[in-house]
Amino acid sequence: PRITAGGVESSLESYFGIINYGFKNRYFLTGNIRRDGTSRFGSDKRYATFGGVGAAWVLSDENFMSGFGNWLSLLKVKASYGTVGNQEGIGAYEWQGAVTNRLYNATNGTTVSTPPNSELQWEARKKFNTGIEFGLFNNRMTGALEFYDETTDNLFLPTELSRTTGFNTLTTNIGSVKNTGVEFSLNYDIIRNRDFRLAVFGNVTYNQNKITKLTDKDTIVSGIVARIVGQPIQSLFLVEYAGVNPQNGNAQYRNLDGTITETYNQNQRKIVGNSDPNLFGGFGLDMNYKGLALNVQFTYMSGLSAYNNERNNIEN
C-alpha cells in the first residue's frame, strides 16, 4: 500500500488593549487597539495595527424621556468606527511559494506549484456602524436597528499572469470592495414567568456589495466569476443559456445583441447573476422550562443566483 501524509502550519501573534468608560451608567465610550502578526506574509509585511472607537447613549434614562417610561424600557443610540485585518483566504505559504513532486521523462523531480509573492499583506477592513437598541413593555420585546458602511482594501484576488510564466494567476492584494446595509432584529417573550419562558425571534439583513477599485484593469475574470468595478464581487460572468433547440437537441445561447445561436462564444459573456445574497436572516423560537431548553432556528436568503453545473454537464 502507498501511504501519504501532509499538513500545513501557520502562526498568529497578537497584542491588544481595550478601554471602557461609563458615566452615570448612561454615557459610554470604548476604544481598542491591536497589533497582529502572521506567518502567512513576508517578514516586512507580517505586522499591522488595527483599532476602533465607539460611543453609546442610553436616552431612556434621561429626564426628558420619563413620560415614556410606562412602555419604553430601553432606548440606546450607538455608533462605532474601527479597522480589522484579515489573513484568511490564502494558503499558509503563498508568500514564499511552494513546490511539488512531478514525474518528467520517467524521472522523479520537483517543480514549482505556486509562485511566490513576498508583497502579500493584510486585507484591511474599515467599518462604520450606527444604530439603536430598544426594549418595550418591561423588555418583553427587544430589538435593534443598525446601519453599516464597510470598505475592504487590499483584497486577496487572483491576478492574471503571462502564460510564458507557466502559471495562469497569482494571488495578490488588489482593489477594494464596499458593503453597505441595514440589519434589524426582534425578540418577543410570548410567555415569561418563573418556571417557563417561550420567545420568538427573527432578524433580517439587506446588503449591497460592489467593487470600487481594481488594478490597472477594470475587470478580472476567474473561471465563471468576474470582478468588475461597480459590480458585486461574486458576479457570475457567462454566456447566457437559452435552452435546447427542440428541432435538433443542440444547446442554444443568447448573444449580447439578443440573437439566439447554437455557437458558444466567450466574447458574448455578460453578468447573469450574483452568487451573494442581498437579503438574508433567520427566525425561530426559544423555550426554557425549569432549566430544560429548546431552541429552533431557521435561516433564509434571497437575491442570489447559483450556477447549475450538473445541468450544464447533462445538456451540453
Solvent accessible surface area in square Angstrom, and as a share of the most:
residue,aa,sasa,rsa
1,P,174,1.09
2,R,220,0.80
3,I,155,0.78
4,T,104,0.60
5,A,110,0.86
6,G,79,0.76
7,G,73,0.70
8,V,117,0.67
9,E,143,0.64
10,S,50,0.32
11,S,73,0.47
12,L,96,0.48
13,E,77,0.34
14,S,41,0.26
15,Y,129,0.49
16,F,139,0.58
17,G,33,0.32
18,I,115,0.59
19,I,121,0.62
20,N,109,0.56
21,Y,124,0.47
22,G,43,0.42
23,F,97,0.41
24,K,130,0.55
25,N,118,0.60
26,R,51,0.19
27,Y,77,0.29
28,F,61,0.26
29,L,101,0.50
30,T,63,0.36
31,G,11,0.11
32,N,72,0.37
33,I,105,0.53
34,R,84,0.31
35,R,106,0.39
36,D,9,0.05
37,G,4,0.04
38,T,3,0.02
39,S,32,0.21
40,R,37,0.13
41,F,0,0.00
42,G,2,0.02
43,S,93,0.60
44,D,115,0.60
45,K,53,0.22
46,R,75,0.27
47,Y,101,0.39
48,A,22,0.17
49,T,71,0.41
50,F,13,0.06
51,G,20,0.20
52,G,15,0.15
53,V,101,0.58
54,G,13,0.13
55,A,48,0.37
56,A,22,0.17
57,W,94,0.33
58,V,12,0.07
59,L,29,0.14
60,S,22,0.14
61,D,74,0.38
62,E,21,0.10
63,N,134,0.69
64,F,132,0.55
65,M,25,0.11
66,S,87,0.56
67,G,67,0.65
68,F,91,0.38
69,G,52,0.50
70,N,133,0.68
71,W,106,0.37
72,L,20,0.10
73,S,43,0.28
74,L,51,0.25
75,L,37,0.19
76,K,46,0.19
77,V,50,0.29
78,K,49,0.21
79,A,42,0.32
80,S,48,0.31
81,Y,102,0.39
82,G,19,0.18
83,T,43,0.25
84,V,70,0.41
85,G,18,0.18
86,N,37,0.19
87,Q,23,0.10
88,E,100,0.45
89,G,74,0.72
90,I,13,0.07
91,G,31,0.30
92,A,12,0.09
93,Y,79,0.30
94,E,39,0.17
95,W,52,0.18
96,Q,94,0.42
97,G,11,0.11
98,A,40,0.31
99,V,100,0.58
100,T,63,0.36
101,N,132,0.68
102,R,158,0.58
103,L,119,0.59
104,Y,178,0.68
105,N,130,0.67
106,A,94,0.73
107,T,86,0.50
108,N,129,0.66
109,G,34,0.33
110,T,99,0.57
111,T,45,0.26
112,V,73,0.42
113,S,53,0.34
114,T,42,0.24
115,P,23,0.14
116,P,82,0.52
117,N,17,0.09
118,S,62,0.40
119,E,105,0.47
120,L,0,0.00
121,Q,63,0.28
122,W,16,0.06
123,E,15,0.07
124,A,27,0.21
125,R,85,0.31
126,K,77,0.32
127,K,76,0.32
128,F,83,0.35
129,N,22,0.11
130,T,46,0.27
131,G,14,0.13
132,I,59,0.30
133,E,48,0.21
134,F,32,0.13
135,G,0,0.00
136,L,32,0.16
137,F,112,0.47
138,N,118,0.60
139,N,68,0.35
140,R,69,0.25
141,M,48,0.22
142,T,47,0.27
143,G,12,0.12
144,A,17,0.13
145,L,77,0.38
146,E,34,0.15
147,F,86,0.36
148,Y,17,0.06
149,D,40,0.21
150,E,27,0.12
151,T,31,0.18
152,T,9,0.05
153,D,34,0.18
154,N,50,0.26
155,L,11,0.05
156,F,26,0.11
157,L,8,0.04
158,P,30,0.19
159,T,40,0.23
160,E,79,0.35
161,L,44,0.22
162,S,65,0.42
163,R,160,0.59
164,T,129,0.75
165,T,73,0.42
166,G,64,0.62
167,F,52,0.22
168,N,93,0.48
169,T,56,0.33
170,L,35,0.17
171,T,35,0.20
172,T,24,0.14
173,N,29,0.15
174,I,17,0.09
175,G,9,0.09
176,S,5,0.03
177,V,8,0.05
178,K,59,0.25
179,N,24,0.13
180,T,33,0.19
181,G,6,0.05
182,V,65,0.37
183,E,64,0.29
184,F,77,0.32
185,S,43,0.28
186,L,63,0.31
187,N,39,0.20
188,Y,77,0.29
189,D,7,0.04
190,I,77,0.39
191,I,67,0.34
192,R,89,0.32
193,N,91,0.47
194,R,236,0.86
195,D,64,0.33
196,F,48,0.20
197,R,75,0.27
198,L,40,0.20
199,A,0,0.00
200,V,61,0.35
201,F,44,0.18
202,G,21,0.21
203,N,58,0.30
204,V,49,0.28
205,T,13,0.07
206,Y,98,0.37
207,N,21,0.11
208,Q,108,0.48
209,N,28,0.14
210,K,99,0.42
211,I,1,0.00
212,T,59,0.34
213,K,119,0.50
214,L,14,0.07
215,T,55,0.32
216,D,140,0.72
217,K,92,0.39
218,D,96,0.50
219,T,48,0.28
220,I,6,0.03
221,V,35,0.20
222,S,41,0.26
223,G,64,0.62
224,I,60,0.30
225,V,25,0.15
226,A,0,0.00
227,R,29,0.11
228,I,34,0.17
229,V,56,0.32
230,G,42,0.41
231,Q,70,0.31
232,P,33,0.21
233,I,26,0.13
234,Q,50,0.22
235,S,0,0.00
236,L,10,0.05
237,F,33,0.14
238,L,32,0.16
239,V,11,0.07
240,E,47,0.21
241,Y,75,0.28
242,A,28,0.22
243,G,20,0.19
244,V,63,0.36
245,N,25,0.13
246,P,119,0.75
247,Q,157,0.70
248,N,84,0.43
249,G,47,0.45
250,N,69,0.35
251,A,15,0.11
252,Q,33,0.15
253,Y,22,0.09
254,R,84,0.31
255,N,31,0.16
256,L,99,0.49
257,D,112,0.58
258,G,41,0.40
259,T,72,0.42
260,I,80,0.40
261,T,33,0.19
262,E,73,0.33
263,T,96,0.56
264,Y,109,0.42
265,N,59,0.30
266,Q,102,0.45
267,N,121,0.62
268,Q,40,0.18
269,R,60,0.22
270,K,68,0.29
271,I,58,0.29
272,V,61,0.35
273,G,16,0.15
274,N,32,0.16
275,S,40,0.26
276,D,50,0.26
277,P,29,0.18
278,N,58,0.30
279,L,63,0.31
280,F,76,0.31
281,G,11,0.11
282,G,2,0.02
283,F,103,0.43
284,G,10,0.10
285,L,62,0.31
286,D,41,0.21
287,M,59,0.26
288,N,56,0.29
289,Y,109,0.41
290,K,138,0.59
291,G,68,0.65
292,L,136,0.68
293,A,71,0.55
294,L,88,0.44
295,N,90,0.46
296,V,50,0.28
297,Q,105,0.47
298,F,110,0.46
299,T,109,0.63
300,Y,78,0.30
301,M,116,0.52
302,S,53,0.34
303,G,45,0.44
304,L,70,0.35
305,S,43,0.28
306,A,94,0.73
307,Y,84,0.32
308,N,87,0.45
309,N,75,0.38
310,E,118,0.53
311,R,122,0.45
312,N,51,0.26
313,N,91,0.47
314,I,140,0.71
315,E,57,0.25
316,N,102,0.52
